[in-house]
Amino acid sequence: MIFKEVLDPLMYHSVQHLTISEEEAGQRLDNYLLRKLKGVPKSLIYRVIRKGEVRVNKGRAKPERKLQAGEVLRIPPLRLPEEKVQAAPGAGLIRVLESAILLDRPDFLAINKPAGLAVHGGSGVNLGLIEALRAMWPQQKYLELVHRLDRETSGCILVAKKRSALKYLQGLFRGEKRIRKRYLALVKGQWPKSEDRVNVPLLRIEQASGERIVKVKAEGKAAITEFAIQQYFPAGATLLTAEPVTGRTHQIRVHAQYLGHPIVGDDKYGDDASNTSMRTHGARRLFLHAANLRFDDANGEPVDIQAPLPEDLQHVLDQLQSL
């Protein structure tokens, strides 16, 4: 699939000249090319920059060079590896995503991401949320993920339609401004009323297999999650809200495990016996849902996005309530 914001791969075999627009201004040269030259290996992009084959206003430029509106880039012919066939979303996924739109604004989208859908392709995933959205709306000039959710996690995720929106919204998630993220999680056991804030550092470890795992380690990065009890269930489970103050990988899942109350259905950090037991009540996947995002938009107006709990998770709660 060819999108307007990227070059046609057939044109990679000839010299191209691109003029930087106002919307594109301010990007680093390397980041601009990585987005523009879809399918071109990162190593090749850095190689042609390093060799001076990419020119900005006819001069050599370093990867970190900030581009300005009106500047002209010369991109040399590029020899690409054999092109892989881009997977396309099926009719069923398209219907699901169209019905999952929570908010559609000129500068960004909010989607209620279904569980089981990765946010982007790669690492054995042929098609992710962002690739599906680009294929659904090829006329949309710019679509980029603002943040991420684990593949197993459902709920609210933001997608920028403009680079200015991407920069602003990512600033909120980095803590430069303020965004409140509220998740719903069902955990094993009776959560202690005294444990409303977990503040322990987390270290992300890359295993030999390439799998990421996160552990509580003193040398890790600071991580804070605020929890609030919503309901106790007689089957030995507690429904919580979780608000991550920081944004570390698998933060809520690991903090819940740290207190001895892992999230129901978590096959990485959870309790196998508890997960097996909870499957009898319909819990067949990770019970973690990004239910709410609250922030002020670039104009200072409040935005409150609610993502309804999916039917499969609501079914689990109904089953537990009936005991």
N, C-alpha and C positions, 0 to 999 in steps of 0.2 A: 504494500500500500504506500502511495506517495502522498505526502502532506505538503501544504503550501510553505510551511516554515522550514523545510529541509530541501536540500538539493536532490534532484532526480539522480539516482545512482548511475544512470546512463551518461550523465554529464561529468562524472568523476574522471573520465578518460581524457578530458580536455581542460585547458586553463579556464578558470572562472574568475570573474571580477564581481564582487559584492559590495554594495554601499550600505553602511551602517545607518539604520533608522533611529529616530528619537527613542522608540520603545526599546531598541537593542543597546543603546548607549549605556556605558558604565560597566559592561561585562568584561571579564578578563578574556584575552584572546583565546586561551586554551579552552575555557568553558564555552565560549561562543562556538568554536569549531566542533567541540564534542557534541553539542546539541544540534548543530547545523548538518554535520556530516554523519547522519545516522548510518550505522553499519560499518563505518570505518574503524578499525582497531585503534584503541587509544595510543598504543605504541607507535603506530604510523603517524598519527597526528603530531605527537611530540617530536618525532624524527624530522618531519618536514619543517616544523617551526625551528628546531635546533639548527638545521642546515641552511636556514635563511630562504627556503623555497616559498614560505608564506610571507608575503610582503604587505605592509600597511602603509598606504600612501607612497608606494615604491621603495620603502625602506625596510630593513630587517626589524624584527620585533621579538621581544621575549614573551614567554607564555603568560606572564603576569601582567602584561601591558593592558591597561584599561582603554577600551575602545570608545571613541567619541562619534557623535552623530555626524554624518557626512563623510567620514573616512572611507577609503576604498581598500578592500582586501583583494589581494591576488592569491588564488588558491591553485597550486600546480596540479597537473594530472596525477591521479592516484591509482595505483594498481591494487585492486581489492582481492581478498580471498573469494573463493566460490560462494556466491550469494545463497543464503538459506531462505527457504520459503517461509514467509511471514504468516503465522497462523491468523485466522480470522474468527471473530466471535460468531457463534451460532445464533439462530433465531431465538432460542430459549434464553441465552445469556443476554441478548439485546433487550428482550422483554423485561427480564429481571432488572437490568440496570436502568431502563427507562422509568420503571415504576419505583426505583430506589432513589430518585432525585428528591432531595429534601429542600434544596434552595438553589435557584438558578439566577445568578446576578451577572451583570455585564463583565465583572472582573473575576468572579470565582464561582465554582459549583460546590455544593455539599451533597455527598452521596452516602446512603446507608449501605455500606459495603457488605455483601453476603459473606458468611464464613466459608472458608475453603478456597476463596479467590485471592491469589497473591496480588499485591499492589502493582507489581511490575514483573515482566518476564525475566528469565535468566535462571541459572543453577537448576536446570532440568524443567523449568516452567516455560512453556512455549508462549503463553498468553496471560498477561496480567490485566489488572483494572485499567491502567493508563493506556495500554495498547488497545484494549477493547474500546475505550472511549474515543481514541483518535480514529479508529476504524469506523465507528458509528457516526462521527461528525468530521469527515475529512475537510469540510469547509471551515472548520474552526482553526484559526491561524496559530493559536498557541494553547497548549494544554500541558501542564506540568504538575506533578504531585507536590503538595505543600509539606506533607508529613507522611508518616507510614503507620500502618497497623500490621500486626502479625497476620499471617495467612489464616490462622485459625480464629482470629478475633473478628467479630462482626461490628458494624456500627459506623458512626460518622467519620468521614474523611473529607478533607478539602482538596480541591483541584483548582489551580490558578488558570485563568484565561488570559492574563496579561503578566508580563515580567514585573511590572511595578507592584501588582498584587502579590506575586510570589515573594518578592523581597519584603513587603510589609508583613504578610502573614507568617513567613518564616521567622521574622523578627519577634513576633508574638511568642512563637514556640521556643525561641532561644532565650526568652526572658527579658528581651530588651524592652518589651511593653508588657502586656498582660493578657493571658488567655486561661480560662478555667476549663479543665477537661474532667468530665465526670463519667466513670464507668460503673456498670453493674456487674458484680461478681458473686457467684455462689461458691462458698468454700466449705471444706470438710470441717465438721465439728461445730462446737459452740464458741464462737469468737468472744474473747474476753472484752467486757465493756470498758476496761481500763486502757485497751490498746487502740487508741484513735489516731496515732501517728507513729510511723516507722521511719527511723532515720539511721540507716546503716549503709555503708559504701558498697558498691557493686563493681565487680571486675568481669569484663567480657573476655572469654577465652575461645580461641579458634582451635578446634580439635584437628587431628591429622586427617580426619575424613572430610574436613571443610565445614562441619557443623559448628554452629555457635552455641555456646553455653555460658550462662552467667552465674557467678557465685558471689556470696557475701565475703569480701576480703578487705582487710584494713587498707591495702594499697590501691583499692579500687576508687572509683569516682563517687563523690557525694550523691546520695539518692534519698529522696524524702517522698513518702506517700501518706496521705491522710485517709483514714477509713472511718465509715460510720455504719452502724448496724441498722438494717432495715427490717429484718424479720428472722426469727429463729424458727426452724422446722423440727418436728419430732424425729425425723429420720436421721438426725445428726448432721445438719447442714445449716449454714447461716447465709442469708442474702445481705450483701454489703454494697455500699457505694465506695468507690475508690477514686481519689483525686490525686494524681501524680503532680507534685510540685516541681520535680525535675523530670527529665525525659530520657531515662536510660533504657536500653534494650531489655525487654522482658521484666521491667521494673516491678509492676504490680504482682506478677506471677511469682517472682523470687521473694519479694517482701512477704507475701502471704505464706509461702513455704517456710520462710525463716521463722515465723511465729508458730509453725506446726499446723497450719490450716491452709493447705494448698488448695488451689482452685479446682473445682470439680471438672473432670474431663481433661485435665492437663496431663498429656502423656510424656512430657519432658520433665516437669518438676512436681508432678502429682503423686498420689498414693494409689498404687495399682489395685489394692483390695477395695479401697473406697470407690474408685472409679468403676470397678466391676459391679459393686453393689448399687451405685447410683444409676447404672444403665438400666436396671429393672424399673426405674422411674422415668425413663426416657432420655437420660443425659448421655448422649452419644458423641458429644464434642465438647471442646473447651467452653465453659460457661463464663465468658468474658465479653462484654458488649460495651462499645463506646457510645454511651447514651446521650451525651449532651456536650456541646461546645458553646461557651459564652465569651464574647470579646467585643471590643469597640472597633468598628471598621475604620478605614483611612480618613473618613470624614467625622469621626468621633461619635457616630451613631451606634447604639448597642445592638448586637446581633445575638440571638439566642436560638440555637439549632437543636432540635430534639429528634433523636433517632428511635423510633418505637422498637421495643423488644421483639425479636423475630419469633415466629410462631413456635419453632421447636424449643426455644428456651422458655417461652411462656407456658408451653405444655408441661415442662419439667416442674415449674412452680405450681401449676394447677394440680399435678399429681401429688406433690409433697403436701399441698394444702389440704388435700382430701384424706390424708392419713389420720 
